[in-house]
């Protein structure tokens, strides 16, 4: 996507222009198989000024999309890595662009929240290890011990969500829990599944969440990816309801995937009320329809392939007869 197309996006009415432009530029860059240095510079010049105007959801999407790209522009990666940990976590955990000196600087600037995320990387640099150990923090010590293959006390959960959440995310959790306590309906039908999905979503373990979600719904990976999408949508909400997740659990999953989707108590109440009106049995019927459509599409595709093979075989036989 070139600059004229970006300018056209800027002229659109409705929605956040900065969000649209940043999403388009990141997506375009990620679609380039072998981005050149000029592509990286173009993205950097365009995207860095937009970060201050973009929403947390879109900044979080940008961080996740660029988290495993070795050719991502460094200035953009550093700017995103300086953001709140619930946005920057994918980069802190995985980005090959961030070197030990960068990570040490981030720890010094941003403190223990970033340090806890960075501690879960595979770390060999002694200076970075020393910087992390200077915190004498149980969560960091557990993460480093797990890397070294050392035993960790079962009483200490190395994926303790309260240790990796930003203050805003923690406030959202508390507000939602207060709502759930009002009606005493905070538990999911399958609490173990709910906890696993929440852990994967909040800690930005994207692949782990997708795998758990796909397995729980018994869907193929393409359908699951479409349902998860890149933002809050009705299909994903229905899918979570079909799994028996409580409103609290569903909201925490959505928050982990897309950022703070409901930022005040009023919108939280509306979400809880609307989510509770989704009947689990009807939601499961909807999931079954998705599976049926999925299987029908696979069958039609297989039949098309068989017909094409048959036609190619018939044409080859006719050609052979003519030659003979």
C-alpha positions, 0 to 999 in steps of 0.5 A: 500500500502506497502513500496515496492510499494512506491519504485516502484513508485519512479522508474517510469519515467516521471512526478514528483516522489515526486508528485506520491509518496505523492499522492499514500501514502495519497490515501493509508492511506485514504483507510484504514477504521481504520488506526492504529498508525503504519499506521499514523507513516509510512505515516508521515515518508514518506510524511513529507520529500516529502512536500518540493519537491511536487507541490502545486497542490499535497500538496493541494490535500493532505490537502483536503484529510486529512482535516476531518480525526481524525487519520491523523498524526499530524506532517504531518497535522501541516506541511501542515497547515503551507503552503500557505492558498490556500493550507492549507485552508481545514485543517484550516477550518475542521481538528479535529487534529488541537487543539486550541494551534496549531491554535494559533501558526499557526496564530502567525507564518502565520498571518492574511490569516490563521487567516481569514480561522481559524475564519470560524471554530466553535470556543469555546476556549476563548484564540483562540477567543481573538487571532482572535479578536486582529486583529480587522479585518472586515473579521474575525469579520464577520466570528465570528459574523456569528457563534454567529448568529449576523446580518452582514451588507449586504454590507459586503460580508463574503465570500470576495475572496480577503480576503482569497486568497494568493498573488500568487492566487491574481496575477493570478486573476489580470493577467487573468483579464488583458487578459479578458479586452483585448478582453472585454469578461470577463463575463459569460452567467450566472454570478450568477452561475459563481460567486457561483461556483468560491466562492465555489471552491476558498474558498475550500467548496468542498461539496458546489462546488460539489453540485452546479456543480451537480445541474447546469448540472443535473447529478448524484453525481457519474458522477459529482465526476468523471468529477471533478476528482483530476486534470485538465481534458478535461471533466471538462473544457467542462462541465464549457463551457457548463454552459456558464462560461467565460474563466476567471470564468473557470480558477478561478474555476480550480485554486480553485479546483487544485491550480495554473494550469497556472503559467505564462502569456503565459500559461494563454493566451493558456488556454484562446484561447483554452477555447474560441474555445469550442462551448457552444452548442456543449459542451451541446450536449456532456453533454447530451451524458453523461446523456444518457450514465449515464441513459443507465448504470443505466437501464442495472444495473437495468435489471441485478438486476431484472434478478438476482432476477428472477433467485433466485426466480425460483431456490427457487420455483424449490427447494420447488417443489422437497421438496413437 
